[in-house]
């Protein structure tokens, strides 16, 4: 910590942005672009999954039996109401929607389906025969457990039809659908047999019509039976009331059933009253004439109106006038004793006698007529009084008779109505109006409706692509490892020192010396990038101690230490120390003696510095190996002798690189962190979890270590290229790492 004063921190902070130049463009990537990069990185796997699933779907649909669909069109007759609402008048169907929906539900009913099944005997078809049902797959297990098998039922038509119906209902093969804004219903049936599909669709329509006709016939029959029973009771009531009426007529002495002649009292009073009025008028006239005759003189009787109006008197007066005219004429011609004069006088006297007799006869008849009129009037007044005296008795009889007649009329009307309705009901049993009719019978389909091979295959392909993409995104979300350079900043919140590409098998065999043996590879360029970052971190500091560690073993810290030492040795005098005294690997990786004396021997004082230093061939790098493996490496690293040794080595070397043990497994790196001027944390791409890296870096920083950056090792440049901008790494290393061409 003494090597880092306050004056060096601003320089380190100023150098930090320089380490992030290669991924600054990735810090503001949109989520959609990030999703696209994830999917694009896995596109071949997603496409392979889609093709595989589509192939499986195609093979499966090819193996499936085709399903045919036949449709029959049924017209449902409207329920004709006597009174229509204004909405029904202008809207057509109106409130009959519920009626048509009800009929469609009836068509879906179990009873209609069973009738159609029985009509076709569908159980005889192998696809619907419940007697051919195979035992369940787990039946052997049940037999082993000693469980009794379910006994086979005694099959009959009802049980067979019920079993077939369960199969059809379970598979939802029958579909009833109302055609919008019409009275039509489409009856569809799906079956692996095209003929069965057409026959059953037609059978359902016919069964619906027959079922409705039978239901109406049963209702009519029940109504007819009820009407017959009710008519019988009404007939008995009518006969009882008629017997009561007849008995009363016999007791009351009523002969005719005509209401106008039932008792005759009213009519008698009316007739007597009318005759009395007429008799009084005749009596008044006769009395007037009689009074004139009684008040007049005998010589004036001929001038009375009653006498004058008599035709006989008028005729007699005419003859008298003629006789007087003839007598006057004869008296002018002849003398008193002339025969013609004598004859004329005789005829005149005879005419006078005749007129007198006629007048006397009229006077006598008027008197007689007056007496008769008076007698008739008195007689009619007596008859009227007797009739009025019996009117009250007749009224009571009329009231009782009217009550009985009304009862008979009411019973007769009710009886006649029921008899008429019973006859109509009996007649309607012979001809029932149909609830509907089949307007378009189902034809045997030629093409299957399922499986739709192309559609299923395409849907399977698309769904597999979506599933693959979702899986890739989910895995990317659940994957908390560091795969790409941007993950270091986003997940760990630490600067990126360099990115080491993934090595092939041949390169991994010489990974510790790869930057020296093949300096034009992307790996060598990545090492040089790390070297530049180290040199720029504390540019004013001449002597440095770099600690290289990782979270767990196998992340490439030894390879990083060796190649970084080789690269730094080109400009600085460099010492490489293998401080991993638990599982040392630096000497073996560099091709030196792994059993030579080293750091543990030097700290223990058994060896001198000159005895443990090894020179790396063809380089300026000195190596101090781990030496003899001690039982307590941490005690050696925490000892004062190690601090003194490190101070001595800093006087001789400009750059000291310490390869430490992983910090997650042991505390060696934590003990060395405050002794170093900088820390390099190596992370294996795609293997080390980000929380583990965060934990390790924080642990080292809390111990006093100064983290220069993280080296992301083993990055797949091909995969990074599929993530868009990260593909420039491979091009960068390939274009600028190779020597220039002439």
BELVEN-V887217 format. One record per residue. N is the residue number from 1. RES is the residue in one letter. SS is DSSP state (helix for helix, strand for strand, loop for the rest). D_FIRST is the distance of its C-alpha to the first C-alpha in Angstrom with 1 decimal. Layout:
[[N,RES,SS,D_FIRST] [N,RES,SS,D_FIRST]]
This chain:
[[1,X,loop,0.0] [2,X,loop,3.8] [3,X,loop,5.4] [4,X,loop,5.5] [5,X,loop,7.9] [6,X,helix,10.7] [7,X,helix,12.9] [8,X,helix,11.4] [9,X,helix,11.7] [10,X,helix,15.5] [11,X,helix,15.8] [12,X,helix,14.2] [13,X,helix,16.5] [14,X,helix,19.3] [15,X,helix,19.0] [16,X,helix,19.1] [17,X,helix,22.9] [18,X,helix,23.6] [19,X,helix,22.5] [20,X,loop,25.1] [21,X,helix,28.1] [22,X,helix,29.8] [23,X,helix,30.2] [24,X,helix,30.4] [25,X,helix,34.1] [26,X,helix,33.9] [27,X,loop,32.2] [28,X,loop,35.5] [29,X,loop,37.8] [30,X,loop,40.7] [31,X,helix,41.4] [32,X,helix,44.8] [33,X,helix,43.4] [34,X,helix,40.8] [35,X,helix,43.6] [36,X,helix,45.6] [37,X,helix,42.9] [38,X,helix,42.6] [39,X,helix,46.4] [40,X,helix,46.6] [41,X,helix,44.1] [42,X,loop,46.4] [43,X,helix,49.7] [44,X,helix,51.2] [45,X,helix,50.5] [46,X,helix,52.0] [47,X,helix,55.0] [48,X,helix,55.5] [49,X,helix,55.5] [50,X,helix,58.0] [51,X,helix,60.2] [52,X,helix,60.2] [53,X,helix,61.0] [54,X,helix,63.7] [55,X,helix,65.2] [56,X,helix,65.3] [57,X,helix,66.8] [58,X,helix,69.4] [59,X,helix,70.3] [60,X,helix,70.6] [61,X,helix,72.8] [62,X,helix,74.9] [63,X,helix,75.5] [64,X,loop,76.4] [65,X,loop,80.0] [66,X,loop,80.9] [67,X,strand,81.8] [68,X,strand,84.7] [69,X,strand,85.3] [70,X,strand,88.8] [71,X,strand,89.6] [72,X,strand,92.8] [73,X,strand,93.5] [74,X,strand,95.4] [75,X,strand,97.1] [76,X,strand,97.1] [77,X,loop,100.2] [78,X,loop,99.5] [79,X,loop,100.4] [80,X,loop,103.2] [81,X,loop,103.4] [82,X,loop,106.5] [83,X,loop,104.6] [84,X,loop,101.7] [85,X,loop,99.2] [86,X,helix,98.7] [87,X,helix,95.2] [88,X,helix,96.8] [89,X,helix,99.5] [90,X,helix,97.1] [91,X,helix,94.2] [92,X,loop,96.0] [93,X,loop,94.2] [94,X,helix,93.3] [95,X,helix,92.8] [96,X,helix,94.0] [97,X,helix,90.4] [98,X,helix,90.2] [99,X,helix,93.4] [100,X,helix,92.1] [101,X,helix,88.8] [102,X,helix,90.8] [103,X,helix,92.9] [104,X,helix,89.8] [105,X,helix,88.4] [106,X,helix,91.8] [107,X,helix,91.6] [108,X,loop,88.3] [109,X,loop,89.8] [110,X,helix,90.2] [111,X,helix,94.0] [112,X,helix,94.2] [113,X,helix,91.9] [114,X,helix,93.8] [115,X,helix,97.0] [116,X,helix,95.7] [117,X,helix,94.4] [118,X,helix,97.7] [119,X,helix,99.6] [120,X,helix,97.7] [121,X,loop,97.3] [122,X,helix,93.7] [123,X,helix,93.0] [124,X,helix,95.1] [125,X,loop,92.4] [126,X,loop,89.9] [127,X,loop,86.9] [128,X,loop,88.1] [129,X,loop,90.0] [130,X,helix,88.3] [131,X,helix,90.4] [132,X,helix,88.3] [133,X,loop,85.0] [134,X,loop,82.8] [135,X,loop,81.3] [136,X,loop,77.6] [137,X,loop,75.0] [138,X,loop,74.0] [139,X,helix,77.6] [140,X,helix,77.2] [141,X,helix,74.5] [142,X,helix,76.9] [143,X,helix,79.6] [144,X,helix,77.3] [145,X,loop,76.6] [146,X,loop,80.4] [147,X,loop,80.5] [148,X,loop,83.8] [149,X,loop,84.1] [150,X,loop,85.2] [151,X,loop,89.0] [152,X,loop,90.4] [153,X,loop,92.3] [154,X,loop,96.0] [155,X,loop,95.7] [156,X,loop,98.1] [157,X,helix,98.1] [158,X,helix,96.4] [159,X,helix,93.5] [160,X,helix,93.1] [161,X,helix,93.0] [162,X,helix,90.5] [163,X,helix,88.2] [164,X,helix,88.5] [165,X,helix,87.7] [166,X,helix,84.6] [167,X,helix,83.5] [168,X,helix,84.2] [169,X,helix,82.6] [170,X,helix,79.5] [171,X,helix,79.1] [172,X,loop,80.1] [173,X,loop,82.5] [174,X,strand,85.0] [175,X,strand,84.0] [176,X,strand,86.2] [177,X,strand,85.3] [178,X,strand,87.1] [179,X,loop,87.7] [180,X,loop,86.5] [181,X,loop,89.3] [182,X,loop,92.1] [183,X,loop,94.1] [184,X,strand,92.9] [185,X,strand,90.8] [186,X,strand,89.1] [187,X,strand,89.4] [188,X,strand,87.0] [189,X,strand,86.6] [190,X,strand,84.2] [191,X,strand,85.3] [192,X,loop,84.8] [193,X,loop,88.6] [194,X,helix,89.6] [195,X,helix,93.2] [196,X,helix,92.0] [197,X,helix,89.7] [198,X,helix,92.7] [199,X,helix,95.2] [200,X,helix,93.0] [201,X,helix,92.1] [202,X,helix,95.8] [203,X,helix,96.6] [204,X,helix,94.2] [205,X,helix,95.9] [206,X,helix,99.4] [207,X,helix,98.3] [208,X,helix,97.1] [209,X,helix,100.5] [210,X,helix,102.5] [211,X,helix,100.4] [212,X,helix,101.0] [213,X,helix,104.7] [214,X,helix,105.0] [215,X,helix,103.1] [216,X,helix,105.5] [217,X,helix,108.5] [218,X,helix,107.4] [219,X,helix,107.0] [220,X,helix,110.4] [221,X,helix,111.9] [222,X,helix,110.5] [223,X,helix,111.7] [224,X,helix,115.2] [225,X,helix,115.5] [226,X,helix,114.6] [227,X,helix,117.0] [228,X,helix,119.8] [229,X,helix,119.2] [230,X,helix,119.1] [231,X,helix,122.2] [232,X,helix,124.1] [233,X,helix,123.4] [234,X,helix,124.3] [235,X,helix,127.6] [236,X,helix,128.5] [237,X,helix,127.7] [238,X,helix,129.9] [239,X,helix,132.8] [240,X,helix,132.6] [241,X,helix,132.7] [242,X,helix,135.6] [243,X,helix,137.6] [244,X,helix,137.1] [245,X,helix,138.3] [246,X,helix,141.3] [247,X,helix,142.3] [248,X,helix,142.1] [249,X,helix,144.3] [250,X,helix,146.8] [251,X,helix,146.9] [252,X,helix,147.0] [253,X,loop,149.6] [254,X,loop,147.5] [255,X,loop,148.9] [256,X,loop,147.0] [257,X,loop,143.2] [258,X,loop,143.5] [259,X,helix,142.0] [260,X,helix,144.8] [261,X,helix,147.5] [262,X,loop,145.9] [263,X,loop,148.3] [264,X,loop,150.4] [265,X,helix,150.5] [266,X,helix,148.5] [267,X,helix,150.3] [268,X,helix,153.7] [269,X,helix,152.9] [270,X,helix,151.9] [271,X,helix,155.0] [272,X,helix,157.4] [273,X,helix,155.8] [274,X,helix,156.3] [275,X,helix,159.9] [276,X,helix,160.6] [277,X,helix,159.5] [278,X,helix,161.6] [279,X,helix,164.6] [280,X,helix,164.2] [281,X,helix,164.3] [282,X,helix,167.4] [283,X,helix,169.0] [284,X,helix,168.2] [285,X,helix,169.8] [286,X,helix,172.8] [287,X,helix,173.1] [288,X,helix,173.1] [289,X,helix,175.8] [290,X,helix,177.7] [291,X,helix,177.5] [292,X,helix,178.8] [293,X,helix,181.7] [294,X,helix,182.5] [295,X,helix,182.4] [296,X,loop,184.3] [297,X,loop,188.1] [298,X,loop,189.9] [299,X,loop,190.7] [300,X,loop,187.1] [301,X,helix,185.6] [302,X,helix,185.6] [303,X,helix,183.2] [304,X,loop,180.5] [305,X,helix,177.2] [306,X,helix,177.2] [307,X,helix,180.7] [308,X,helix,179.9] [309,X,loop,176.8] [310,X,loop,178.8] [311,X,helix,179.7] [312,X,helix,183.1] [313,X,helix,184.2] [314,X,helix,183.0] [315,X,helix,185.0] [316,X,helix,188.1] [317,X,helix,187.8] [318,X,helix,187.6] [319,X,helix,190.8] [320,X,helix,192.5] [321,X,helix,191.6] [322,X,helix,193.0] [323,X,helix,196.2] [324,X,helix,196.6] [325,X,helix,196.1] [326,X,helix,198.6] [327,X,helix,201.1] [328,X,helix,200.8] [329,X,helix,201.4] [330,X,helix,204.4] [331,X,helix,205.9] [332,X,helix,205.9] [333,X,helix,207.9] [334,X,loop,210.2] [335,X,loop,212.3] [336,X,loop,211.6] [337,X,loop,213.8] [338,X,loop,212.6] [339,X,helix,211.1] [340,X,helix,207.8] [341,X,helix,207.6] [342,X,helix,208.4] [343,X,helix,205.7] [344,X,helix,203.2] [345,X,helix,203.9] [346,X,helix,203.6] [347,X,helix,200.2] [348,X,helix,199.0] [349,X,helix,200.1] [350,X,helix,198.3] [351,X,helix,195.1] [352,X,helix,195.2] [353,X,helix,195.7] [354,X,helix,192.8] [355,X,helix,190.4] [356,X,helix,191.5] [357,X,helix,190.9] [358,X,helix,187.4] [359,X,helix,186.6] [360,X,helix,187.9] [361,X,helix,185.9] [362,X,helix,182.7] [363,X,helix,183.3] [364,X,helix,183.9] [365,X,helix,180.7] [366,X,helix,178.6] [367,X,helix,179.8] [368,X,helix,179.1] [369,X,helix,175.7] [370,X,helix,174.8] [371,X,helix,175.8] [372,X,helix,173.9] [373,X,helix,170.8] [374,X,helix,171.0] [375,X,helix,171.3] [376,X,helix,168.4] [377,X,helix,166.2] [378,X,helix,167.0] [379,X,helix,166.3] [380,X,helix,162.9] [381,X,helix,161.9] [382,X,helix,162.7] [383,X,helix,160.7] [384,X,helix,157.7] [385,X,helix,157.8] [386,X,helix,157.8] [387,X,helix,154.8] [388,X,helix,152.8] [389,X,helix,153.6] [390,X,loop,151.9] [391,X,helix,148.9] [392,X,helix,146.7] [393,X,helix,147.3] [394,X,helix,146.6] [395,X,helix,143.3] [396,X,helix,142.0] [397,X,helix,143.0] [398,X,helix,141.3] [399,X,helix,138.1] [400,X,helix,138.0] [401,X,helix,138.8] [402,X,helix,136.1] [403,X,helix,133.5] [404,X,helix,134.6] [405,X,helix,134.8] [406,X,helix,131.3] [407,X,helix,129.9] [408,X,helix,131.7] [409,X,helix,130.5] [410,X,helix,126.9] [411,X,helix,127.0] [412,X,helix,128.7] [413,X,helix,126.1] [414,X,helix,123.2] [415,X,helix,124.9] [416,X,helix,125.7] [417,X,helix,122.0] [418,X,helix,120.7] [419,X,helix,123.3] [420,X,helix,122.4] [421,X,helix,118.6] [422,X,helix,119.3] [423,X,helix,121.3] [424,X,helix,118.6] [425,X,helix,115.9] [426,X,helix,118.1] [427,X,helix,118.7] [428,X,helix,114.9] [429,X,loop,114.1] [430,X,loop,115.8] [431,X,loop,113.6] [432,X,loop,110.0] [433,X,loop,108.0] [434,X,loop,104.9] [435,X,loop,101.5] [436,X,strand,100.3] [437,X,strand,101.0] [438,X,strand,99.1] [439,X,strand,99.1] [440,X,strand,97.1] [441,X,loop,97.1] [442,X,loop,94.1] [443,X,loop,94.4] [444,X,loop,93.1] [445,X,loop,89.7] [446,X,loop,89.2] [447,X,loop,85.4] [448,X,loop,82.9] [449,X,loop,80.5] [450,X,strand,77.8] [451,X,loop,75.7] [452,X,loop,74.7] [453,X,helix,73.1] [454,X,helix,71.7] [455,X,helix,70.5] [456,X,helix,69.0] [457,X,helix,67.3] [458,X,helix,65.9] [459,X,helix,64.7] [460,X,helix,63.1] [461,X,helix,61.4] [462,X,helix,60.1] [463,X,helix,59.0] [464,X,helix,57.3] [465,X,helix,55.4] [466,X,helix,54.5] [467,X,helix,53.4] [468,X,helix,51.4] [469,X,helix,49.7] [470,X,helix,49.1] [471,X,helix,47.7] [472,X,helix,45.4] [473,X,helix,44.1] [474,X,helix,43.8] [475,X,helix,41.9] [476,X,helix,39.6] [477,X,helix,39.1] [478,X,helix,38.6] [479,X,loop,36.5] [480,X,loop,32.8] [481,X,strand,31.5] [482,X,loop,29.9] [483,X,loop,32.7] [484,X,loop,32.2] [485,X,helix,29.4] [486,X,helix,30.3] [487,X,helix,29.6] [488,X,helix,25.9] [489,X,helix,25.7] [490,X,helix,28.5] [491,X,helix,27.7] [492,X,helix,24.0] [493,X,loop,22.9] [494,X,loop,20.3] [495,X,loop,20.6] [496,X,strand,22.7] [497,X,strand,21.5] [498,X,strand,24.9] [499,X,strand,28.0] [500,X,strand,29.4] [501,X,strand,33.1] [502,X,loop,35.1] [503,X,loop,36.4] [504,X,loop,39.9] [505,X,helix,41.0] [506,X,helix,41.4] [507,X,helix,38.0] [508,X,helix,36.3] [509,X,helix,37.7] [510,X,loop,35.8] [511,X,helix,32.8] [512,X,helix,30.2] [513,X,helix,32.0] [514,X,helix,33.5] [515,X,helix,31.7] [516,X,helix,32.9] [517,X,helix,36.4] [518,X,loop,37.2] [519,X,loop,35.1] [520,X,loop,37.4] [521,X,loop,36.8] [522,X,helix,35.0] [523,X,helix,32.4] [524,X,helix,31.6] [525,X,helix,31.4] [526,X,helix,29.0] [527,X,helix,26.8] [528,X,helix,27.0] [529,X,helix,26.1] [530,X,helix,22.8] [531,X,helix,22.2] [532,X,helix,22.9] [533,X,helix,20.5] [534,X,helix,17.7] [535,X,helix,18.7] [536,X,helix,19.1] [537,X,helix,15.8] [538,X,loop,14.0] [539,X,loop,17.2] [540,X,loop,16.2] [541,X,loop,13.6] [542,X,loop,15.6] [543,X,loop,13.6] [544,X,strand,12.1] [545,X,strand,11.5] [546,X,strand,13.1] [547,X,strand,13.6] [548,X,strand,17.0] [549,X,strand,18.3] [550,X,strand,21.0] [551,X,loop,22.7] [552,X,loop,25.6] [553,X,loop,27.1] [554,X,loop,29.2] [555,X,loop,27.3] [556,X,loop,26.8] [557,X,helix,23.3] [558,X,helix,24.7] [559,X,helix,26.9] [560,X,helix,24.1] [561,X,helix,22.0] [562,X,helix,25.1] [563,X,helix,26.4] [564,X,helix,23.1] [565,X,helix,22.7] [566,X,helix,26.4] [567,X,helix,26.0] [568,X,helix,22.9] [569,X,loop,24.8] [570,X,loop,27.4] [571,X,loop,25.2] [572,X,loop,22.4] [573,X,loop,22.5] [574,X,strand,21.2] [575,X,strand,20.5] [576,X,strand,20.9] [577,X,strand,19.9] [578,X,strand,21.7] [579,X,loop,19.5] [580,X,loop,22.0] [581,X,loop,23.9] [582,X,loop,26.1] [583,X,loop,27.7] [584,X,loop,26.8] [585,X,loop,28.4] [586,X,helix,26.9] [587,X,helix,29.4] [588,X,helix,32.3] [589,X,helix,31.4] [590,X,helix,31.3] [591,X,loop,34.5] [592,X,loop,33.2] [593,X,loop,34.0] [594,X,loop,32.1] [595,X,loop,33.3] [596,X,loop,31.9] [597,X,loop,29.6] [598,X,loop,26.0] [599,X,helix,22.5] [600,X,helix,23.9] [601,X,helix,26.4] [602,X,helix,23.9] [603,X,helix,21.6] [604,X,helix,24.8] [605,X,loop,26.1] [606,X,loop,29.3] [607,X,loop,28.6] [608,X,loop,27.3] [609,X,helix,25.1] [610,X,helix,28.3] [611,X,helix,29.9] [612,X,helix,27.5] [613,X,strand,26.9] [614,X,strand,29.1] [615,X,strand,30.0] [616,X,loop,30.5] [617,X,loop,34.0] [618,X,loop,34.5] [619,X,loop,30.8] [620,X,loop,28.1] [621,X,strand,25.9] [622,X,strand,25.2] [623,X,strand,24.8] [624,X,strand,23.7] [625,X,loop,25.4] [626,X,loop,24.7] [627,X,loop,27.4] [628,X,loop,29.3] [629,X,loop,28.4] [630,X,loop,27.2] [631,X,loop,28.3] [632,X,loop,24.8] [633,X,helix,22.1] [634,X,helix,19.5] [635,X,helix,20.0] [636,X,helix,19.6] [637,X,helix,16.2] [638,X,loop,15.0] [639,X,loop,16.7] [640,X,helix,15.7] [641,X,helix,17.9] [642,X,helix,15.8] [643,X,helix,12.7] [644,X,helix,15.2] [645,X,helix,16.7] [646,X,helix,13.7] [647,X,helix,13.2] [648,X,helix,16.9] [649,X,helix,17.1] [650,X,helix,14.6] [651,X,helix,17.2] [652,X,helix,20.0] [653,X,loop,18.9] [654,X,loop,17.7] [655,X,strand,16.9] [656,X,strand,16.0] [657,X,strand,16.9] [658,X,strand,16.5] [659,X,strand,19.2] [660,X,loop,18.3] [661,X,loop,20.8] [662,X,loop,21.4] [663,X,loop,19.3] [664,X,loop,22.4] [665,X,loop,24.3] [666,X,loop,21.8] [667,X,loop,18.3] [668,X,helix,17.2] [669,X,helix,15.1] [670,X,helix,13.5] [671,X,helix,12.6] [672,X,helix,11.3] [673,X,helix,9.3] [674,X,loop,5.9] [675,X,loop,6.9] [676,X,loop,7.9] [677,X,loop,7.5] [678,X,strand,10.2] [679,X,strand,12.5] [680,X,strand,16.3] [681,X,strand,18.4] [682,X,strand,22.0] [683,X,strand,24.9] [684,X,strand,28.5] [685,X,loop,30.7] [686,X,loop,33.4] [687,X,loop,32.3] [688,X,loop,29.0] [689,X,strand,29.4] [690,X,helix,27.3] [691,X,helix,26.6] [692,X,helix,25.2] [693,X,helix,22.8] [694,X,helix,21.8] [695,X,helix,21.3] [696,X,helix,19.1] [697,X,helix,16.8] [698,X,helix,16.5] [699,X,helix,15.8] [700,X,helix,12.9] [701,X,helix,11.5] [702,X,helix,12.2] [703,X,loop,10.2] [704,X,loop,6.9] [705,X,loop,8.0] [706,X,loop,8.9] [707,X,strand,12.6] [708,X,strand,14.4] [709,X,strand,17.8] [710,X,strand,20.4] [711,X,strand,22.9] [712,X,strand,26.3] [713,X,strand,28.2] [714,X,strand,31.9] [715,X,strand,33.1] [716,X,loop,36.9] [717,X,helix,37.8] [718,X,helix,41.4] [719,X,helix,40.5] [720,X,helix,38.1] [721,X,helix,41.0] [722,X,helix,43.1] [723,X,loop,40.7] [724,X,loop,41.7] [725,X,helix,39.0] [726,X,helix,36.8] [727,X,helix,39.5] [728,X,helix,38.6] [729,X,helix,35.7] [730,X,helix,38.2] [731,X,helix,40.3] [732,X,helix,37.3] [733,X,helix,36.3] [734,X,helix,39.9] [735,X,helix,40.8] [736,X,helix,37.9] [737,X,helix,36.8] [738,X,loop,40.2] [739,X,loop,41.6] [740,X,loop,43.9] [741,X,loop,47.6] [742,X,loop,50.3]]
